[in-house]
Amino acid sequence: MKYKESPEIKYPEKTVWLKNLIYLGGILIVCNTLATIFFNLTVMRYARFISSVLILVYYQFVLPKHNKLFFFAIAAFVLRDYFMISYEDQENTYLFFTCGFIAYTLLTIKQVRNLLRFRFEFPPLLAIGLFALISFFILYVLESLVQEYFLNVQTSYLFYAMGTSLICLIFVAIYYYYRLGNLRSLVFSFGVFSLMISDVNLCVAYYLGCTSLDIPVRVFYILGLVLIINYGVNTAMRKKEMNLKEEFF
């Protein structure tokens, strides 16, 4: 069966734009690292917020093709970074976790829709059980460590909501790579795991005072966004994946 090529193939210069995205990510990582080393917490938060805004602007106005769900997911990350600037305000704390929940849920929906094009193959039950058990145990332990710093129980609920949405996204990323095992699925998985590492380090760094984790928080966050966008707009990887449909559908 013959499939039509994606209309994104009409933009050969996108490879250059993707390289520039990588360069932009590298510059932002350096800037955030310098802000972490030489400036206070407020400047660090503004640097992160400005970085995510620049990545969103680059995605929306420079890259020639974009997806609405991707745009709203990245916009949710931008809003989350904005509310992080005044995170100590309880309302901003709620909005921080809410935006994180929205961002991870949208990415999960986007990837599930992508996987629906391929025949479902049930992974081993033991692997599913172990992954779920370990993931929620880590989430529970992490919440137990920082719970005393939460002002009320609503914060814990939102913490679990965002954490559960991230676990669902990780599960989808693992299944995506398990199902296809191609470069595009690997890029997506690395992007998701980078965001996970950033969020876990952010929680430990802020609530437990481990300031040595401030740099990894920002490095993995920017790396995660760049990889996720690369997955979304890289037409060369997308075309190769579309060619797998006859084999896996």
ZADREN-719886 format. One record per residue (C-alpha): residue number from 1; residue in one letter; chain; x, y, z. Coordinates in Angstrom, 3 decimals. Layout:
N
SITE   pos   code   unit         c1         c2         c3
SITE   NUM      A      A          X          Y          Z
...
//
This chain:
249
SITE   pos   code   unit         c1         c2         c3
SITE     1      M      A      0.000      0.000      0.000
SITE     2      K      A      1.369      3.390     -0.988
SITE     3      Y      A      1.244      6.321      1.410
SITE     4      K      A      1.433      9.989      0.589
SITE     5      E      A      4.449     11.841      1.842
SITE     6      S      A      3.953     14.432      4.510
SITE     7      P      A      3.578     17.983      3.148
SITE     8      E      A      6.391     18.960      5.501
SITE     9      I      A      8.855     17.523      2.974
SITE    10      K      A      8.399     20.681      0.933
SITE    11      Y      A     10.770     22.507      3.265
SITE    12      P      A     14.305     21.213      2.644
SITE    13      E      A     15.848     24.161      4.430
SITE    14      K      A     14.302     22.957      7.675
SITE    15      T      A     17.504     21.011      8.356
SITE    16      V      A     19.295     24.349      8.693
SITE    17      W      A     16.579     25.671     10.979
SITE    18      L      A     16.834     22.571     13.153
SITE    19      K      A     20.597     23.046     13.430
SITE    20      N      A     19.945     26.623     14.471
SITE    21      L      A     17.502     25.321     17.086
SITE    22      I      A     20.309     23.184     18.505
SITE    23      Y      A     22.610     26.215     18.527
SITE    24      L      A     19.905     28.255     20.253
SITE    25      G      A     19.504     25.519     22.854
SITE    26      G      A     23.267     25.481     23.452
SITE    27      I      A     23.376     29.264     23.914
SITE    28      L      A     20.432     29.156     26.313
SITE    29      I      A     22.068     26.380     28.332
SITE    30      V      A     25.224     28.497     28.675
SITE    31      C      A     23.220     31.600     29.650
SITE    32      N      A     21.199     29.700     32.245
SITE    33      T      A     24.345     28.104     33.636
SITE    34      L      A     25.990     31.535     34.022
SITE    35      A      A     22.827     32.937     35.615
SITE    36      T      A     22.830     30.043     38.086
SITE    37      I      A     26.487     30.565     39.001
SITE    38      F      A     26.618     34.343     39.264
SITE    39      F      A     23.110     35.575     40.104
SITE    40      N      A     20.348     35.089     42.636
SITE    41      L      A     17.243     32.905     42.466
SITE    42      T      A     15.035     35.572     40.895
SITE    43      V      A     17.444     36.135     37.991
SITE    44      M      A     17.746     32.367     37.529
SITE    45      R      A     13.976     32.070     37.241
SITE    46      Y      A     13.732     34.948     34.784
SITE    47      A      A     16.513     33.378     32.695
SITE    48      R      A     14.567     30.121     32.527
SITE    49      F      A     11.335     31.921     31.644
SITE    50      I      A     12.980     33.981     28.891
SITE    51      S      A     14.640     30.835     27.528
SITE    52      S      A     11.339     28.982     27.212
SITE    53      V      A      9.749     32.052     25.584
SITE    54      L      A     12.548     32.192     22.992
SITE    55      I      A     12.147     28.474     22.248
SITE    56      L      A      8.387     28.925     21.818
SITE    57      V      A      8.890     31.934     19.519
SITE    58      Y      A     11.448     30.018     17.451
SITE    59      Y      A      9.088     27.069     17.155
SITE    60      Q      A      6.074     29.156     16.189
SITE    61      F      A      7.598     31.773     13.885
SITE    62      V      A     10.822     30.285     12.463
SITE    63      L      A     10.121     26.599     11.901
SITE    64      P      A      7.781     26.343      8.899
SITE    65      K      A      5.476     23.631     10.221
SITE    66      H      A      4.053     23.203     13.689
SITE    67      N      A      1.374     21.252     15.493
SITE    68      K      A     -1.340     22.882     17.618
SITE    69      L      A     -1.016     20.394     20.460
SITE    70      F      A      2.746     20.913     20.469
SITE    71      F      A      2.301     24.669     20.532
SITE    72      F      A     -0.110     24.543     23.468
SITE    73      A      A      2.136     22.091     25.329
SITE    74      I      A      5.179     24.347     24.962
SITE    75      A      A      3.022     27.384     25.834
SITE    76      A      A      1.998     25.550     29.026
SITE    77      F      A      5.693     25.091     29.872
SITE    78      V      A      6.218     28.824     29.291
SITE    79      L      A      3.323     29.679     31.605
SITE    80      R      A      4.671     27.272     34.200
SITE    81      D      A      8.018     29.063     34.094
SITE    82      Y      A      6.228     32.395     34.455
SITE    83      F      A      4.406     31.239     37.581
SITE    84      M      A      7.691     29.864     38.904
SITE    85      I      A      9.075     33.411     39.128
SITE    86      S      A      6.789     34.030     42.126
SITE    87      Y      A      6.441     30.388     43.123
SITE    88      E      A      6.235     31.241     46.835
SITE    89      D      A      2.817     32.803     46.230
SITE    90      Q      A      0.383     29.950     46.917
SITE    91      E      A     -1.776     30.749     43.896
SITE    92      N      A      1.285     30.627     41.643
SITE    93      T      A      2.231     27.280     43.191
SITE    94      Y      A     -1.164     25.891     42.172
SITE    95      L      A     -0.810     27.314     38.666
SITE    96      F      A      2.743     25.962     38.353
SITE    97      F      A      1.602     22.393     38.941
SITE    98      T      A     -1.541     22.875     36.843
SITE    99      C      A      0.439     24.098     33.822
SITE   100      G      A      2.852     21.190     34.215
SITE   101      F      A     -0.068     18.778     34.265
SITE   102      I      A     -1.520     20.374     31.111
SITE   103      A      A      1.825     20.321     29.262
SITE   104      Y      A      2.538     16.653     29.983
SITE   105      T      A     -1.049     15.625     29.249
SITE   106      L      A     -1.011     17.376     25.865
SITE   107      L      A      2.274     15.715     24.907
SITE   108      T      A      0.827     12.354     25.952
SITE   109      I      A     -2.300     12.897     23.840
SITE   110      K      A     -0.171     13.969     20.862
SITE   111      Q      A      1.995     10.876     21.075
SITE   112      V      A     -0.923      8.492     21.617
SITE   113      R      A     -2.543      9.883     18.460
SITE   114      N      A      0.709      9.247     16.610
SITE   115      L      A      0.887      5.668     17.886
SITE   116      L      A     -2.683      4.936     16.796
SITE   117      R      A     -1.379      4.799     13.215
SITE   118      F      A      0.454      1.583     14.092
SITE   119      R      A     -0.835     -1.802     15.144
SITE   120      F      A     -0.948     -2.095     18.923
SITE   121      E      A      1.441     -4.630     20.384
SITE   122      F      A      0.993     -5.387     24.046
SITE   123      P      A      4.269     -5.122     25.951
SITE   124      P      A      5.174     -7.775     28.573
SITE   125      L      A      2.871     -7.589     31.615
SITE   126      L      A      5.811     -7.931     33.983
SITE   127      A      A      7.523     -4.913     32.432
SITE   128      I      A      4.339     -2.839     32.725
SITE   129      G      A      3.827     -3.854     36.339
SITE   130      L      A      7.411     -3.131     37.353
SITE   131      F      A      7.422      0.224     35.592
SITE   132      A      A      4.168      1.316     37.240
SITE   133      L      A      5.268      0.094     40.664
SITE   134      I      A      8.681      1.774     40.538
SITE   135      S      A      7.348      5.035     39.060
SITE   136      F      A      4.594      5.576     41.603
SITE   137      F      A      6.850      4.470     44.446
SITE   138      I      A      9.401      7.116     43.437
SITE   139      L      A      6.608      9.697     43.183
SITE   140      Y      A      5.345      8.729     46.648
SITE   141      V      A      8.828      8.890     48.182
SITE   142      L      A      9.509     12.259     46.575
SITE   143      E      A      6.199     13.672     47.826
SITE   144      S      A      6.911     12.313     51.313
SITE   145      L      A     10.253     14.119     51.378
SITE   146      V      A      8.791     17.509     50.465
SITE   147      Q      A      5.265     17.254     51.897
SITE   148      E      A      6.160     19.093     55.087
SITE   149      Y      A      7.064     22.140     52.981
SITE   150      F      A      3.655     22.253     51.280
SITE   151      L      A      1.265     24.783     52.791
SITE   152      N      A     -1.817     22.590     52.396
SITE   153      V      A     -3.096     19.278     51.077
SITE   154      Q      A     -4.213     20.826     47.768
SITE   155      T      A     -0.572     21.288     46.840
SITE   156      S      A      0.017     17.562     47.365
SITE   157      Y      A     -2.941     16.730     45.119
SITE   158      L      A     -1.584     18.936     42.345
SITE   159      F      A      1.898     17.501     42.877
SITE   160      Y      A      0.512     13.989     42.348
SITE   161      A      A     -1.537     15.139     39.335
SITE   162      M      A      1.501     16.567     37.557
SITE   163      G      A      3.641     13.598     38.563
SITE   164      T      A      1.071     11.105     37.287
SITE   165      S      A      0.763     12.934     33.957
SITE   166      L      A      4.559     12.803     33.615
SITE   167      I      A      4.589      9.075     34.404
SITE   168      C      A      1.943      8.507     31.713
SITE   169      L      A      4.086     10.434     29.224
SITE   170      I      A      7.147      8.376     30.166
SITE   171      F      A      5.170      5.173     29.690
SITE   172      V      A      4.040      6.310     26.229
SITE   173      A      A      7.631      7.273     25.323
SITE   174      I      A      8.916      3.853     26.412
SITE   175      Y      A      6.191      2.061     24.470
SITE   176      Y      A      6.888      4.256     21.429
SITE   177      Y      A     10.536      3.199     21.422
SITE   178      Y      A      9.594     -0.415     22.242
SITE   179      R      A      7.152     -0.474     19.317
SITE   180      L      A      9.261      1.209     16.617
SITE   181      G      A     12.828      1.438     17.920
SITE   182      N      A     13.805      4.119     15.392
SITE   183      L      A     15.768      7.357     15.757
SITE   184      R      A     12.636      9.507     16.057
SITE   185      S      A     11.301      7.463     18.965
SITE   186      L      A     14.720      7.646     20.618
SITE   187      V      A     14.808     11.452     20.313
SITE   188      F      A     11.318     11.713     21.796
SITE   189      S      A     12.217      9.364     24.664
SITE   190      F      A     15.397     11.288     25.470
SITE   191      G      A     13.398     14.524     25.445
SITE   192      V      A     10.797     13.145     27.854
SITE   193      F      A     13.418     11.703     30.204
SITE   194      S      A     15.300     15.015     30.158
SITE   195      L      A     12.138     16.825     31.278
SITE   196      M      A     11.611     14.206     33.982
SITE   197      I      A     15.178     14.555     35.272
SITE   198      S      A     14.773     18.341     35.309
SITE   199      D      A     11.529     18.234     37.302
SITE   200      V      A     12.814     15.724     39.861
SITE   201      N      A     15.992     17.748     40.370
SITE   202      L      A     13.952     20.960     40.613
SITE   203      C      A     11.830     19.499     43.391
SITE   204      V      A     14.837     18.255     45.351
SITE   205      A      A     16.840     21.447     44.752
SITE   206      Y      A     14.062     23.805     45.866
SITE   207      Y      A     12.490     21.965     48.784
SITE   208      L      A     15.542     20.170     50.164
SITE   209      G      A     18.045     22.951     49.490
SITE   210      C      A     20.332     20.968     47.162
SITE   211      T      A     21.569     23.975     45.206
SITE   212      S      A     24.162     21.827     43.407
SITE   213      L      A     21.256     20.545     41.309
SITE   214      D      A     20.282     23.996     40.000
SITE   215      I      A     22.437     23.680     36.889
SITE   216      P      A     21.199     20.170     35.918
SITE   217      V      A     17.631     21.440     36.359
SITE   218      R      A     18.095     24.071     33.663
SITE   219      V      A     20.353     22.048     31.375
SITE   220      F      A     17.985     19.078     31.172
SITE   221      Y      A     14.931     21.326     30.875
SITE   222      I      A     16.234     23.174     27.808
SITE   223      L      A     17.624     19.942     26.358
SITE   224      G      A     14.213     18.323     26.807
SITE   225      L      A     12.372     21.112     25.016
SITE   226      V      A     14.856     21.126     22.120
SITE   227      L      A     14.628     17.351     21.679
SITE   228      I      A     10.821     17.357     21.858
SITE   229      I      A     10.620     20.079     19.193
SITE   230      N      A     13.198     18.252     17.064
SITE   231      Y      A     10.976     15.187     17.239
SITE   232      G      A      7.948     17.226     16.217
SITE   233      V      A      9.334     19.046     13.195
SITE   234      N      A     12.185     16.911     11.842
SITE   235      T      A     10.707     15.848      8.495
SITE   236      A      A     13.576     13.486      7.620
SITE   237      M      A     12.902     11.351     10.710
SITE   238      R      A      9.149     11.678     10.185
SITE   239      K      A      9.405     10.451      6.577
SITE   240      K      A     11.413      7.395      7.621
SITE   241      E      A      8.853      6.629     10.302
SITE   242      M      A      5.970      6.934      7.852
SITE   243      N      A      7.722      4.366      5.660
SITE   244      L      A      7.490      1.916      8.569
SITE   245      K      A      3.690      1.923      8.453
SITE   246      E      A      3.529     -0.937      5.955
SITE   247      E      A      5.716     -3.038      8.259
SITE   248      F      A      4.034     -2.186     11.569
SITE   249      F      A      0.443     -1.339     10.653
//
